[in-house]
C-alpha cells in the first residue's frame, strides 16, 4: 500500500466491479489491492460481497474475471467425466484447448464435503501453462487427487461438433470415462 488515499467500502466495490467488467483479462487480487490502496485480503472480502449480490465474478488461477456471456457467439456446454494421473493434467487440458474448448471448471464428489467445484477457465495453451505453473509454485494438490483421478469438467465451445471432437481426443488418450 502507498501513501495515496484508500478507496472505502461501496465506492471501492463499485470501482472493482467496473475494472472487472472492462477487463479482457483476469485481474489478480494484488493488482486490485494496489489500485484501491487496501490489502489483498480486503479485496477477497469485497469479491465475496459482490458475488453475494449475484455479480458473475469468477475466481480463476489467473485472477478474477467478470463472466459476460457474449450474445453474438452461441456457446454449447457439456459435462465430461475423466480419469488420469496427476502428471497427465497438462496433456488433458492441452488436448481440450487445442480442440477449441474452454475448460470452465473441475468437479469431484468428496466423501465428506459432497460436490466440490473449482473454476479453471482455460481456453489456450498459455492459460493452461499458467494454471500448471501456479499449481507447481504453490505446491497445491489437484482436486482429482482426492478421488483417485476421477473428476468432471464443464467444457464449452461454439458448436457441439467441437465438443464431440474434444471428447473423442480424450477417449483416444484414455482419459474419458464413458458411462
N, C-alpha and C positions, 0 to 999 in steps of 0.2 A: 504494500500500500504506500501511497505517496502523500505529500502534503496537501494535495488537492482535496476539495470537499467531497464527503461521501454523499452518494445519492440515497435517499431514505425511502423505505417502505414501498408503498404503492407506486410512487414515481419510478423507483428502481425496477420494479417488476414490469411496469409498462415499457420502460426503456429496454429491458432484456427481451421482452416479447417482440418488440419492433426489430431489434437486432436479429433475432432468430428468424422472424418472418422474412426479412430482407436478405438473409444469407443463403448462398447457394451451397455452402459447405458447412459441415458441423463446427460448432464453436465450443471450445474447451471451457470448462468451469473456471480455470485460472485466467483465461482471456477475459471472460465476462467480469470476473472479480477485479482485474486490473482496470477495466473500463469504468467500473462503478465505484472503485476505491473501497471495496469491502473484501472480506476473506472469501476463499473458495467455499467454505462451509456455509456461509450466508447464502451464496448462490445456490447451493444444493437445497437449502430450505426454500428459497424463492421458487426454484423449479418445481418442488413438491407442491407448493401453494398454487402455482399456475396450472399444474396438472389436475389439482383438486377442483379447479374452475373449468375443467374439461377442455383445456388448451391441448391440442395434439402434439405435445413435445415428447420426443423420443430420445432417450439416453443411449448413445452408441459408444463403441470403443474409441471412436474418433472425436467424440464430443456430443453436444446437444443439437438436435435438429427439430425444426418445426415441420411437421408432416403435412405437406399440402398435396392433395390429390390433383394431378394435372388433368383438367377436364378434357383436353384435346387428345390425350393418349389413353386408350382403353387398357385396363390392367386386369389380368386374369391371375387368380391366386390358386394355390393348391398346397395341401399339407402332405409331406412325404415322410416316410419312416426310413431311417438309415441306421447302419451299424458298422463301426470300424474302430481301429485302434487310434489312440490319440495322435500318433505320429502321421496318420493319414488325413488329418483335418485339413491341412493345406491343400492336398490333392483334391479332396472332396469339394472344398469351397471354390478352388480354381476351375474344376470341371463345370460347376454350376454357372459361375460368372462368365466363363468362356462361351457358354451357350446363350448368353444374353439374359440371364436370370438375376433378379435381385433376391438375395437371401435375407429375408426380413428378421428371422429370429431362430432360436433353438429352444426346444421344449423337452422336458423329461418328466416322468412320473416318479416322484420320490416317495419312498415308503412311509415317511413321517409327515412331510410337508404337502404331499399331494402334487399337483401340477406346478412345475416351476418353468418360467419362461424368461429368456434373456434376449434383448434386442441385439442383432448383429448388424443389419443394414449395410451389406457389402454388395457391390454390383460390378466391380472390376478388380483386376489383379493388384493394383496399387492399394485399394482398400483392404483386400484380403491380407496383403503383406503387413499393412499397419495393424490389423487385427491380431495376426500371429505374433508380430513383434511386441505388441502390447501384452499379450499373454506371457511371452518369454521374459520381458522386462519386469513384470510384476510377479512372476512365478505363480500366476493364477492357474487353477485347475479348470479343465473343461467340465461343463455340467454332465456330459456323457460319461465321464469317468465314474460317476456315481451309479451308473446303470449298466456297467459292462459294455459301454459303447453304443447302447441303443438310445436313439433320440429322434425327435421330429424337427423338421424345418418347415416354416411357411415360406414358400417361394412365390415370386410374382414375375410376370413377363407381359409383353404386349400381345401375345397370342397363345392359344392352347397348344399349337404346334411347337412353339418354343419350349413350353413346359414339358411336352412329350419327349422332345429330343434330349433335354437335360436329364429327364428321368431315365431314358434309355442309356445315356452315358454312365449314370450312376449304377445302373443294373450291370452293365458290361464291366465296370470296375469292381463289382462285388460289394458295393456299399448299400444298395437299395434293399429294403426288406419288403417283400411282396406279401400282401395279405388278402 
